[in-house]
Amino acid sequence: MDGFDVPRHLVGIIILVNFTGSFIFDRFDLTEEKRYTLSEATTDQLQNLDEILFVRVYLEGNLPTEFRELRDATKEMLDEFRAYSGENIHYEFINPSASPDEKERVEVYKELTRQGLQYTNIRMQAGDKTSEQIIFPGAILSFRGRETAIQLLKSVAGATENEMIAASIQQLEYEFMSAIRKVAQEEKQVVAFIEGHGELGKLETADAERALAEFYTIKRISLDQKVDALADVDAAIIARPDSAFSEQDKFIIDQFIMKGGKVLWLIDPVFARMDSLRASNLTMGLVLNHNLDDQLFKYGVRLNNDLILDIQCINKPIVTGYIGNQPRQELFPWYYEPLLSANQEHAISKNLDRIKTEFVSTMEPIEVNGVKATTLLSSSDQCRLVSAPTRISFNILRDPPKYEMFSNGPFPTAILLEGTFPSVFTNRLPQRLLKDEGLGFKETSVPTKMIVVSDGDIIQNPVNKIEEKFYALGFDKYTQTMYGNRAFILNAVNYLCDDSGLLNVRSKEFKIRLLDQTKVDKDRYYWQVLNNALPILLVFLFGIGFFYWRKKRYVK
């Protein structure tokens, strides 16, 4: 044979590698940030699928370049899922605007909206012509007769379209895995909102409940001094109580923790409300007696009776004058509503936007044997503190801030406690109760965890009490900004309920290398010519070279 013969031993190696590969499964990710490497929780979930899960993705048709990138990334992700699921994942990409009949398209749009997908109206430029197109950047998952919709395009306040696409691609694994979990999960853990001590009502926590209800069974429970009130509960949320807990109710919560229950404490050490301030332009910040200080101290944290004033804060509209009979408003920094920073080293708070608060206090960890404390949220380093009781007035905004007074911080405002906790009722119960087998008193907990936040408003969504409507948790209507409150609450409960796998997927990040649009526009024709003409030229030169090489060889 001539010089193009393939050595026999090379053919044997190729056959051996393919034969071995039919028995051994592995995938190699050569990207710097391992963007195609699925988390362990994801692969476990996929490998446990025992039936076909069908995914309909509505990203097809004549799409702009950015949305084609999202479509391609979605297809790549589903291909990865399919490889690990034993081909129990099937998918189809559908163009919802495929029908030439407008009435049929409208009916398809209505049905997709009914199923929970949101449309996006995009503008497309073709030469001098501009057209609009409706797309549904989402997917619907079907499994065992259950369906759920996921929105693949994530809206990010103030972000460009390219940045939103990049953020959406980064969250694809989490969005699909949370949706798969919703349709595949047979039993949900129970998360209970505690009532009976002036906690936030159902309307005020409605958005957080709606987010949590996708993963958990949500209840609202009044303890009413019933020892078994939390018997079937996995995690409890205590959301901004404004009255004292009885010793009996504290005992119920204490023993719930001793037996492995998890608690998210959202506690105001100081009572102060914006409603009172708006009504009279003056209110007081007063020490709030919730009778929980000794219990939290025993577990490993102390709440302080002060308020944080922070340069990094929300802007509030203040009336500065009148034009005719119309008030003129300007936005001023309202130091009593700090924007908290998240600890980027912990899964709960990693990749979170800043957190919106209202009248938040400082807190500090207390050393307790067997308990580990981790700060999750904190103020900025441009703070000052005022001790309660204190007067609160909008008059503070009349003069520009004296920055030398805002030189303290950062201060912890949310702390995670993990380990074995001592009971606050050790050596406090009479012998007859200690010997009561039905009571089952425990002095030390099994390994468990809790999160303490020194602001109850962190979980309160805006409400319209007249119309009984609620708005998104963390949304600021004055600046039209969405903060990270909703994600923080969801992450916190996920972590407490041991959903660390899902949490790690959410906090996963990789670099999205966006094109510089200015350079693209400037050098467009250069790269078009280079990418189209250069390959042709190389093939042409290779053909000429190969022709002369053969001619030279065979002439001999």
Buried (B, 14 or more C-beta within 10 A) or exposed (E): EEEEEEEEEEEEEEEEEEEEEEEEEEEEEEEEEEBBBBBEBBBEBBEEBEEEBBBBBBBBBEBBEBBBBBBEBBBBBBEBBBBBBEEBBBBEBBBBBEEEEEEEBEEBBEEBEEBEBEBBEBEEEEEEEEEEBEBBBBBBBBBEEEBBBBBBBBEBEEEEEBEBBBBBBBBBBBBBBBBBBBBBEEEBBBBBBBBBBEBBBEBBBBBBBBBBEBBBBBBBBEBEEEBEBBEEBBBBBBBBBBEBBBBEBBBBBBBBBBBEBBBBBBBBBBBBBBEBBEEEEEBBBEEBEBBBBEBBBBBBBBBBBBBBBBBBBBBBBBEEEEEEEEEEEEEBBBBBBBBBBBBEEBBBBBBBBBBBBBBBBBBBBBEBEEBEBBBBBBBBBBBBBBEBEBEBEBEBBEEEBEEEEBEBBBBBBBBBBBBBBBBBBEEEBEEEEEEEEEBEBBEEBEEBBBBBBBBBBBBBBBBEEEEEEBEBBBBBEEBEBBBBBBBBBBBBBBBBBBBEBBBBBBBBEBEBEEEEEEEEEEEEEEEEEEEEEEEEEEEEEEEEEEEEEEEEEEEE
